[in-house]
Structure formats: structure tokens, C-alpha cells
Amino acid sequence: MYKFIIRPLLFGFDPEKVHHFTFSFLKKIFKIPFVATSISSFYGIKNKKLETEVFGIKFPNRVGLAAGFDKDAKLYNELSHFGFGFIEIGTLTPKPQEGNPKKRLFRLKQDKAIINRMGFNNEGVEQAVNRLKKNKNIIIGGNIGKNKITTNENAVHDYLYCFEKLYDVVDYFVVNVSSPNTPNLRELQEKEPLTKLLNKLQIENIKKQRPKPILLKIAPDLTNTQLLDIIEIVNDTKIAGVIATNTTLSRTDLQSKNKVEQGGLSGKPLTQRSTEVIRFLVENSNKSFPIIGVGGIHSPQDALEKLQAGASLVQLYTGFIYEGPKLIKEINKAILKKS
């Protein structure tokens, strides 16, 4: 029903307006008695064989929602009923910011892809913290970034601020230095500034009574030499792992007219490259840290390929939009078949 009725209706309107409409609609319908339990029973699969422990956290299943969909932690509870094993919120910044000028979100229907240049639009970390205080048992990842007006030299302060604010309400952290939509942000992926940033976060982390996993989200556009640097940085700073990958600046072999738009590309065109990055990291690190695989997962086979390449968990975003919530159930069923 989603692909043949709901998606064509939604895809007839501006994607950012549809996103806000969907959030509002889901908030309302989940207030109706028995809706949450009905959706959970239809989409959710509870099975001990799906459970897995990664960086000290026990996940009910391996399929999560990637950052960017529920930036401000407004819908994490409702979204969890569609069968996700964990939800990643953000990217959050210390201060609220509008993001880049609209129009900034574009569908590439022929390519099953999306281009976004949102620019870390969010209501600020403190608003999200207030909402997350109501969380009961959903595993939440906190994806953190810097404000646009913050220079790279002062970026560490923004990340530390978000870390401290979110510490009590998230299960793991993700350091986002790989979005292409904040000016000069990707410069923080270079070896020296990235090592400094992660070390500062780890210093604060180990002061805590119960340190929490810190992961690094990387771009798919890194060279093999840069990926080797990432492996060295992860091992040197002793962070918990990597999320591979963020959106790409590549526009290779696209068919849709919107391919000319600036921003980060996500969706089906990223499937192969993100899996290649996972495999490279696994093979060259001797499996020394866990990886969350994300990028172009539109089918159970796409997810299985990332798991077979060495990912411990996977995340959906664009595939969730194009294929609908049934995809989560299909992936979990495929994982069960392989187990």
C-alpha cells in the first residue's frame, strides 16, 4: 500500500513540507488508542536471534534509523513502533539554527535518491534533551555537530557542549564532521584536527562514572589513504567505532534532473560505495572496531551485503522514505533466515 498509494501522494508535494506533515500526522494518529500496539504488532519482530550486543549496548535488532530524520527528537517514540532497533537523533548543535535557505531538499525519483543541503537545521540541543527525558526504553544515539557561525578552531567547544548536555539521555554519541552542508566542516576530518577533537571528547567521557560509546561518522568520498588515517585515529583515540557513511558529493551515473542541485546525495546510488568503505575498514583494521553501515539500503539484500562486509548494525534513511516501513520488517526477516 505504501509504494502504490501513500508514496505517490506524498511525492506529489515539496519534500520538506511532506516531512513536517508526516511528523504532525504520526503524532496525531499515535494518540488514538491501540494504534501504537497495532503498528508494533504488524511491523515489529521480537526474536532472541535478532538481538545483538555492540559496543556494550544490547540492541533488540540490528536495524536503526539514521540521523537526520528525527533531528530534534520529536518522534523517536512513535518511530520505534515501526520495528527499529534503535533511533539516532540529530545532528544537534549547541544553539538553534535555521539551516540553509529553502528550497534545500530534492528527490531524485529515477535514481531512488535524495539531495539535501539542510545545513544542520535544528532547535538546539537543549530542546532535544527535554524531549528525551521522557524516553523509557528506546536506544537513542545522539548525533552532534557544530553551529555554522562557530569556526573550526573553536568547534571542539560545540561538540563538548552537546556531549555534556546529551550525556544523561542518549546511549551512544556520533561525531558528525562529514556533512557537506556546513561550510568547511569536512576539514575537521583531517588527521590532526580530528584526533584533537576526539581526544578532547574522550577525556571528558572517561571522567564519567559510566563512559558512553563515541562513534565517528565518515564521508564516502574519502580516499583509501584517508580511510587508513581514520583507522589509525579510531585506534589511537580509542573511540567505540565508525558509522560508514554519510552523504556523498559524487554525481556519477545519475539520471534525474535534480542531480545538478548542490548538497549531499543519499539513497540507492550510494549502496555500493558505502559497502566498499565498510569492507575496506574491516579488512584493514583487522576488525578492531564495530561499524554501523548506512547508505543506499533499499532492500534486505542491501542490508545483508553490509552485514556480510563486516558491519555490526545498519541504518536506514532514504530507503525508509522510498520503500516504506515494511523494509525494516523485511530486513529483520532476512537476518533471521541467515541466522
N, C-alpha and C positions, 0 to 999 in steps of 0.2 A: 504493500500500500504506500509506503514512504516514497519509493523511487518512481512510482507511476502516478500518484495523486498529490501527495504532500510536497515533494521536492519540486515538481514543475510549477506549482502555485507559488512557493516561496522564491524560486529562482526568477520569477517574473518581476521582482522588485529589487530595489537597491540593497546590496548585501549587508551593509551596516545597519540599515533600518530593519531589515529582517532579523538580524541578530538581536536587536533590542526588543522587537515584537515577540520573538520566540521566548526570550527570558521572561517577559511580562506574562505571556500566555502560560508558560510552565508554572510560574509562581501561583497563578490563579487556579489552575486545574489540580495542583497538588494539595490545595486546601479542601478539595472535595473528599469526603470520607471514602476510604478504600481505594482511592486512585493510586497512592504510593504502593500499597501492598499488591495491587493488581499488576502494576508495571514491574515491580520487583519479581513477582512470580513468573511473569512472561519472559522477561529479558535476563534475569539473573540465573546463574548456575552455581549452586553450592556443592562443592565436592572436595574432599580432603586432597585428592590428587592434583587439584589446581593450586593449592596453597604452596607458597614458596617463601623462603627467608633470604632476604638480600640486605646487605649492609646492616644487619642486626634488626631488621624490621620484618615481621611476618605478614605477608600480603595474602589476601584471600584468593586472588588470581593475578595473572601477570599482565593484564591489560589495563592501562591507565589512560586518563585524559590529559593531553599535553597542555602546557601553559599557553595562555593567550585566549582561550575560550571563555573561561570564567576568571577574568583578570582580578576583579575586586571581591572575590569570594561571596558573590551574591546568590549563587545557585548550586553550590557544591553538594548540598544535601539532596536536592531533587535529582541532580545528575547521577548521583551514586546509585539510584534505584534502577538505572539502565544497565547495571551489571559491571560497572567499572570497579577494578580492584583498588584503585587509588586515584586521587584528583590532584592535579598540580595547578595552583592559582598563581596569578601574576602575569607578566612581570610587574612587580611593585617598586615604587620609588619613594623616597622619604616624603617629598611634597607632592600634592596633587598636580597633575599637568594634563593639558588638553590633548597633547599629541600633535601630529602634523595636520595641516589643513585638509579638509574634506574636498573632494572625494579621494579616499585612500585605501579602499578595499575593492578588489576586482576579481570576478570569476573568469576562469578560462575553461569554459564548458567542454570544448573539444579535447582539451588536454587533461580534464579532471584535475584542475589545479586552481590555486588562488594566488594572487599577488597582493601583498599588503605593505603599506608604508605607514602603519598606525603611529609609530613613534612613542611607545610606552605610555599611551593614554591610560590614566588610572586615577582613582580618587585619593591616592596616597595610602601609605602602609597602615596608618592608624585606623582608618575606616575598615580595612580588611580585618585587622586584629579584632575589632569589636564584633564583627560578624562570626569570626572563627571561634570566639569564646563560647558560642552556642553549640559547637561541634561535639558530638558524643563519641562516635567510634569510627569515623571515616578517616582513612590515612590521607594526610594532606602534605603535599610538597609546596614549599614557598620559594617561588622564583623571584630573584631580586636583581635590581639594576640601579642605574644612577639617573638623576634628573638631567634633562637636556642642558640646563644652564650650568651644571657642575663640570668643571674642567677635568680632564683625565688625571691631572696631578692631584686633584682633591677627591677623585672618585672613591677611593678606599673609605672615606668617611661616610659616603652614602650607603655603601654596601654594609658597613659595620652598623650603621643606624638601623637599617632594615633587619639585619640579623638579630640585633638586640630586641627590637620590637616584636618580631615574629617568633622568637625562640620558644616561648611557652605554648604556642598554638599551632605549630607545624611539626611534622615528624622528620622531615629532611629539608635541606636547602639546595637551591640550584643557583649558581652564579652565572648570570647571563652577560657575557661580554661579546656575544656573537651576532646580535641583531644588527642587520644592515641599515636600520631606520633611525638610529640616533647618531648624529654626526660624530665621527672619529672613535666611536665606541669599539670597533673591531681592532683598533690599535692596542687595546688592552689585552688582546690575545697574544701579543708578542711576549717572548720568554721572560724578559726582565720585569715588566710591569705586572704580568700575570702571576709570576712567582711571588712577588711582593704582596699583591692583593690577597692571594690565597693563604700565604703565611700569616698575614695580619688576622684574617678570619679564623684561622686555626688556633692562633694564640688565644683569642677570646673564647673559642669553642672549648678548648681543653681546660679552661678555668671553671667551666660549668661542672656541676655535680654529675650530670649525665650528658656528655657531649653528643651532638647530633650529626648525622651524616651530612657532609657538604659535597655536592657534585658540581661539575663544570659542564656547561652546555657549549658545544663547539659548532663551528660552521662546517658545512660540507665542502666549502671552497678551499680548505687548507691543503697545502701540498704534502707529499709524503714526508719531506724534511720537517715541516711544521707539525705534522702528526707525531713524529718521533720526539719532537720537543714537548708535545703535550704529554706523552707517556712519561718522559723524564720529570716533568713538572708534577704530575699526579703522584709519582713515586716519591719525589723529594718532599713535597708538601704534606704527603700522607692524607690527602682528601679521600673521600669514600669511593668516588667513581666518576663516570662521564656520561653525559647524555649526547648521543650522536643520532641525528644532527638537527641544527636549526634550519632556517630557510636559506635558499641559495640565490646568488646574483646571476647565475647562469641562465641563459635563454635558449639553449640548444634544442633544436628539433621541435619547437612549439608551433602549433597550428592556429591558435586563437588570435584574434585581432588585438586583444588586450595585452599581448606579450610585450608591447612597446612601453607599458607602464613601468615606472621605477618602483623599486621595493623588493622585498624578499618573496621568492617563489616557493610555494609548498604544494604538496599533492603528488600525483602519480609520476610526474617527470623526475621526482627525487628518489623514487623507490630504489633504483639500482645503486646510485651514488652513496646513499646513506648506509646501505648494506655493505658496500665496499669499504667504507670508513670503519664500520664495526669490525669487519673481518681483519682489516689492517691492524687496528688497535689490539685486537685479541691475539693475533699471531705474533706481533712484535713486542708485546708486553708480557708474553708468557702467561696470559690470563691473570695478571697480577691485581686487577681491579674490575668490579662489575660495570656493565654498560647498560643503559636504557636506550633501546633502539626506537627511533621515531623518524618518520619521513616517508611518505608515499605508501602507507599501509591502507590498501583499499580492498583487500581480500584476506581470508585466512592464510592462503599460501604466502602472501607478502609478509605476514606476521611470522609464520613458521620459518621463512628464509632468514629473517633477522635473528630469531632464536637459534637457528642452526649455525648462523655465522658467529654466534657467541654472546648475543645479548641475553641478559638475565630477565629483563622486563621489556615491554613495548608500550608505546603511547600512540594515541590517535588524535588527530585534529581534522585535517581536510578530508580524510577518508570517512570520518564520522559525519561530516556535512554532506558529502556526496552519496554515501551508501546507507546512512541512517543508523539508528541504534541497534538494528539487528546484527550489524557487523561484529559487535562486541560478543554477542552470544555465539556467533559462528566461529570466531577465533577461539573462544574458550572450548567449544565442542571439538575443534580440530586439535587443540592441545591435548585434550582428554584422549582422543583417538591415538595420539602418538605416545601417550604415557604407558 
